[in-house]
Amino acid sequence: MPATSNIVPSDMVNLGYGKQLNHRTLCIPTCRISESVQKLIELAYRTLSEATSATPECAMQLFYTIRNMFHLFYDVVPTYHKDTLQKLPQLAAIHHNNCMYIAHHLITLGHQFQCNLPSPLCNGAATFVDFVPSFRRLGTECFLVQLRSQRDELLERLSNARNLSSLDDVDNYTAANKAVRQVSHQLKRLGKVWQDVLPVHIYCKSMGTLLNTAITEIVNKVTALEDISSESADCLYSLCKVILEEGPQIFQPLPEESENKKYQEEVPVYVSKWPKFKELMIVLQASLQELVDRWTDGKGPFAAEFSPVEAKSLIRALFQNTERRAAALAKIK
């Protein structure tokens, strides 16, 4: 179920000087959580509510019973579900949301009931804030393990691309094309699995990080090539075009297709190497003079994305050793 805090102010909060705080500023972002976690939080609220009308001894027992509930969740759930959390990306995302949802409520849970609880709980002892960093860390670490697993899988697929070398050879091109298609398929599948599960900003940041990993590996492999024939350059361009066209399509955080368009148009925001990747495609199709013009004494778009060492390496790989190439290399500083 979509998770939002039950405590939502009805109006905007006035900060003075004409500035206002949106009523959702302090709410947890919309995401999907486990029904059991929703029930756990509801049980905590009900139990604390009972504690407010109980005897001091009973109130203390109820309060520490709730703390023990959260201790049990923290210790048992990630251990019991360790294998599934590592293997299933959707469950890892939901566990991340569960932990953030619990932490979100624990910030104010004690404070909401503190005034109505008997001493010493009413004197500041009734708090759950000490749990908050632990639960946030628990959710973050679990999700990061899943991201690293997906990253390693992407890199493993690209390792079968035969370093993207000699693509004028049919077997090499077939292997490289297969690797790139597999990367695209993996990212699209993952995008669907996390769709309408993760908060939008976490979704876009995660998918952007993985796409960035893939295109960085491709760029590094191309810049490391010592010789790129014109046929190979055309093949490399066609492979990059697959990522260029299909990359934005992986950003589908919401079920409604029309609502995803704005995220697909903001790829450079989430993929830091996207401009460099697009510049590489231009380089693969450009003439020697066009590359010199795009360098423009270290101020052009070519220079903005590639270091002098990388630029020279690409020019040496793409063009034969001639006086014109030597003159062009001399201008790359």
TIDOVEX-889143 format. One line per 4 residues: number of its first residue (from 1); for each residue x, y, z of C-alpha. Coordinates in Angstrom, 1 decimal, padded with zeros to 4 digits. Each point is the difference from the previous one (the first is absolute). Last residue first. Layout:
BEGIN
NUM) X:Y:Z; ...;
This chain:
BEGIN
333) 046.6:020.5:-025.1; -001.4:-001.4:-003.2; 001.3:002.2:-002.7; 003.1:-002.1:-000.6;
329) -002.3:-003.0:-000.5; -001.7:001.8:-003.0; 003.4:000.7:-001.6; 001.1:-003.6:000.5;
325) -003.3:-001.2:-001.5; 000.5:002.3:-003.0; 003.6:-001.2:-000.4; -001.3:-003.5:-000.2;
321) -000.3:-003.0:002.3; -003.4:-001.5:-000.8; -003.1:001.2:001.8; -002.4:-001.6:002.5;
317) 002.4:-001.4:002.6; 002.4:002.9:000.0; -002.9:002.4:000.3; -001.5:-001.9:002.8;
313) 003.3:-000.2:002.0; 000.5:003.7:-000.6; -003.4:000.8:001.5; 000.5:-002.3:003.0;
309) 003.4:001.6:000.8; -001.4:003.6:-000.5; -002.8:-000.8:002.4; -003.5:-000.7:-001.4;
305) -003.4:001.5:000.8; 000.6:003.8:-000.1; 002.8:-000.3:-002.5; -002.3:-001.5:-002.6;
301) -002.7:002.6:000.8; 002.4:002.8:-000.8; 002.3:002.1:002.3; 003.3:-002.0:-000.1;
297) 001.4:002.0:-002.9; -003.2:-000.5:-002.1; -000.3:-003.8:000.6; -003.2:-000.2:-002.1;
293) 001.9:001.6:-002.9; 002.8:-002.4:000.3; -002.5:-002.9:000.0; -001.7:001.4:-003.1;
289) 003.3:000.3:-001.8; 000.7:-003.7:000.6; -003.5:-001.0:-001.2; -002.8:-001.0:002.4;
285) -002.0:-003.2:000.2; 001.7:-001.6:003.0; 000.5:003.4:001.6; -003.7:000.7:-000.1;
281) -000.7:-003.3:001.8; 002.6:000.9:002.6; -001.7:003.3:000.6; -003.2:-001.8:000.8;
277) 001.8:-002.2:002.6; 001.7:003.1:001.5; -003.4:001.7:000.3; -001.4:-003.1:001.8;
273) 002.9:-000.4:002.4; -001.9:001.6:002.9; -003.1:-002.1:-000.4; -002.7:001.2:002.4;
269) -000.3:003.6:-001.1; 001.3:-000.9:-003.5; -003.2:-002.2:-000.4; -002.4:002.8:000.6;
265) -002.3:-000.6:-003.0; -000.8:-003.5:001.2; -001.1:001.4:003.3; -002.3:002.5:-001.6;
261) -001.6:-002.7:-002.2; -000.8:-002.3:003.0; -003.4:001.5:000.7; -001.3:-000.9:-003.5;
257) 000.8:-003.7:000.5; -002.1:-000.2:003.2; 001.5:-002.8:002.1; 002.6:002.4:001.6;
253) 003.7:-000.4:000.3; 000.6:-000.6:-003.7; 003.5:001.1:-000.7; 001.2:-003.0:-002.1;
249) -001.2:001.7:-003.1; 002.7:002.6:000.2; 002.7:-002.7:-000.8; -001.8:-001.5:-003.0;
245) 000.9:002.6:-002.6; 003.5:000.9:001.2; 000.7:-003.6:001.1; -000.8:-001.4:-003.5;
241) 001.8:003.0:-001.6; 003.1:-001.1:001.8; -000.1:-003.3:-001.8; -000.6:001.7:-003.4;
237) 003.0:002.4:000.6; 002.3:-002.9:000.9; -001.0:-001.7:-003.2; 000.7:003.2:-002.0;
233) 003.4:000.4:001.7; 000.8:-003.6:-000.7; -000.6:000.5:-003.7; 002.1:003.2:000.0;
229) 002.8:-002.0:001.8; 000.7:000.5:003.6; 003.5:-000.6:001.2; 001.5:000.4:003.5;
225) -003.2:-000.5:002.0; 000.1:001.3:003.5; -002.4:002.9:-000.7; -002.6:-002.6:-001.2;
221) 000.2:-002.2:003.1; -000.1:003.1:002.3; -003.1:001.3:-001.8; -001.8:-003.3:000.3;
217) 000.9:-000.4:003.7; -001.3:003.5:000.6; -003.1:-000.8:-001.9; -000.8:-003.0:002.2;
213) 000.8:001.7:003.3; -002.1:003.1:-000.9; -002.9:-002.3:-000.8; 000.3:-001.5:003.5;
209) 000.3:003.4:001.7; -002.9:001.4:-001.9; -002.2:-002.9:000.9; 000.8:000.6:003.7;
205) -000.4:003.8:-000.1; -003.2:-000.3:-002.0; -001.5:-002.6:002.4; 001.1:001.9:003.1;
201) -001.5:003.2:-001.2; -003.3:-001.7:-001.0; -000.4:-001.9:003.4; 000.5:-003.7:-000.7;
197) -002.9:-002.3:-000.7; -002.1:001.5:-002.9; 002.6:-001.3:-002.5; 002.8:-002.0:001.7;
193) -000.6:-003.2:-001.9; -000.7:001.9:-003.2; 003.3:002.0:000.1; 001.8:-003.2:000.8;
189) -001.4:-001.6:-003.1; 001.0:003.0:-002.1; 003.5:000.0:001.5; 000.6:-003.7:-000.6;
185) -001.3:000.3:-003.6; 002.3:002.9:-000.8; 003.0:-001.9:001.4; -001.0:-003.1:-001.9;
181) -000.2:002.0:-003.2; 003.4:001.4:000.5; 001.5:-003.4:000.7; -001.7:-001.6:-003.1;
177) 001.2:002.9:-002.2; 003.6:-000.5:001.3; -000.1:-003.8:-000.7; -001.5:000.4:-003.4;
173) 002.5:002.7:-000.9; 002.9:-002.1:001.0; -001.3:-003.0:-002.0; -000.6:002.1:-003.1;
169) 003.4:001.6:000.0; -000.3:003.7:-000.9; -000.4:000.4:003.8; 003.7:-000.3:000.4;
165) -000.1:001.0:003.7; -003.0:000.5:002.2; 002.0:-001.4:003.0; -001.2:-003.5:-001.0;
161) -003.6:000.9:000.9; -000.1:-002.8:002.6; 001.3:002.4:002.7; -003.1:002.1:-000.7;
157) -002.2:-002.7:001.5; 002.3:-000.3:003.1; -000.1:003.8:000.4; -003.8:-000.1:000.1;
153) -000.1:-002.8:002.5; 002.5:001.7:002.2; -002.2:003.1:000.0; -003.2:-002.0:000.8;
149) 001.8:-001.6:003.0; 001.3:003.4:001.1; -003.5:001.4:-000.1; -001.3:-002.9:002.0;
145) 002.6:000.5:002.7; -000.8:003.7:000.0; -003.6:-000.8:000.6; 000.8:-002.0:003.1;
141) 002.4:002.6:001.3; -002.5:002.8:-000.4; -002.8:-001.8:001.8; 002.2:-001.0:003.0;
137) 001.6:003.4:000.1; -003.4:001.7:000.2; -001.1:-002.4:002.7; 003.2:000.6:002.0;
133) -000.1:003.8:-000.3; -003.7:000.0:001.2; 000.3:-002.4:003.0; 001.3:002.7:002.4;
129) -003.1:002.1:-000.8; -002.3:-002.5:001.7; -000.8:002.2:003.0; -002.0:-000.2:003.2;
125) 002.8:000.9:002.5; -000.6:003.8:-000.4; -001.7:000.8:003.3; -003.4:-001.6:-001.0;
121) 001.6:-003.4:000.1; 001.2:000.5:003.6; -002.8:000.6:000.9; -003.4:-001.0:-001.5;
117) -000.8:000.4:-003.7; -002.4:002.7:-001.4; 002.7:002.5:-000.8; 002.2:-002.6:-001.8;
113) -002.6:-001.3:-002.4; 000.8:002.0:-003.1; 003.7:000.4:000.9; 000.5:-003.8:000.2;
109) -001.1:-000.5:-003.6; 001.6:003.1:-001.4; 003.3:-001.3:-001.6; -001.2:-003.6:000.3;
105) -002.6:000.6:-002.8; 002.6:000.9:-002.6; 002.4:-002.7:001.1; -002.8:-002.6:-000.5;
101) -000.7:001.3:-003.5; 003.7:000.1:-000.9; 000.4:-003.6:001.1; -003.0:-001.1:-001.9;
97) 001.1:001.9:-003.1; 003.4:-001.7:-000.1; -001.8:-003.4:000.6; -002.2:000.8:-003.0;
93) 003.0:000.8:-002.1; 001.8:-003.2:001.0; -003.2:-002.0:-000.7; -000.2:001.5:-003.5;
89) 003.7:-000.8:-000.7; -000.4:-003.7:000.8; 003.2:-002.0:000.6; 001.7:001.9:002.9;
85) -003.2:000.7:001.9; -001.1:-003.6:-000.7; 003.2:-001.4:001.6; 000.0:002.2:003.1;
81) -003.7:-000.4:000.8; 000.5:-001.5:003.5; 003.0:002.2:000.7; -001.5:003.3:-001.3;
77) -003.3:-000.7:001.9; 001.4:-001.3:003.3; 002.2:002.7:001.6; -001.7:003.3:-001.1;
73) -003.5:-001.5:000.3; 000.8:-001.4:003.5; 001.4:003.3:001.2; -003.2:001.7:-001.4;
69) -002.2:-002.3:002.1; 002.3:000.4:003.0; -000.6:003.7:000.0; -003.7:-000.6:-000.1;
65) 000.3:-002.4:003.0; 002.0:002.7:001.7; -002.9:002.4:-000.1; -002.5:-002.6:001.0;
61) 002.0:-001.0:003.0; 000.4:003.6:001.1; -003.7:000.7:-000.4; -000.8:-003.1:002.1;
57) 002.1:001.3:002.9; -001.4:003.5:-000.3; -003.6:-001.2:-000.1; -001.6:000.0:-003.4;
53) -001.9:002.9:-001.8; 002.9:001.3:-002.1; 001.3:-003.6:-000.5; -003.0:-000.9:-002.1;
49) 000.8:002.7:-002.5; 003.6:-001.2:000.0; -001.3:-003.5:-000.9; -002.3:001.4:-002.7;
45) 002.8:002.0:-001.6; 002.5:-002.9:000.1; -002.7:-002.4:-001.5; -000.6:002.5:-002.8;
41) 003.8:000.0:-000.7; 000.1:-003.8:-000.1; -003.1:-000.1:-002.2; 001.6:002.2:-002.6;
37) 003.1:-002.1:000.2; -002.0:-003.2:-000.6; -001.7:001.6:-003.1; 003.5:000.4:-001.5;
33) 000.8:003.4:-001.5; -000.4:001.8:-003.3; 001.1:003.6:-000.5; -001.2:003.6:000.3;
29) 002.6:002.2:001.6; -000.1:000.2:003.8; -001.8:003.1:001.1; 001.9:003.0:001.5;
25) -000.3:002.1:-003.2; -003.5:-001.2:-000.8; -001.9:003.1:001.3; 002.3:002.2:-002.0;
21) 001.9:002.6:002.1; -000.9:003.6:-000.7; 002.0:003.2:-000.4; -001.6:003.4:000.3;
17) 002.7:001.3:002.4; -001.2:-002.5:002.5; 000.2:-003.8:000.0; -003.7:-000.5:-000.5;
13) -000.9:-003.7:-000.1; -002.4:-001.0:-002.8; -003.3:-001.5:001.1; -001.5:-003.3:000.9;
9) 003.1:-001.2:001.9; 000.7:-003.7:-000.7; 000.5:-002.5:002.9; -001.0:-003.3:-001.6;
5) 003.4:-000.2:-001.7; 000.0:-001.4:-003.5; 000.5:-003.5:-001.3; -001.5:-001.2:-003.2;
1) -001.3:-003.5:000.6;
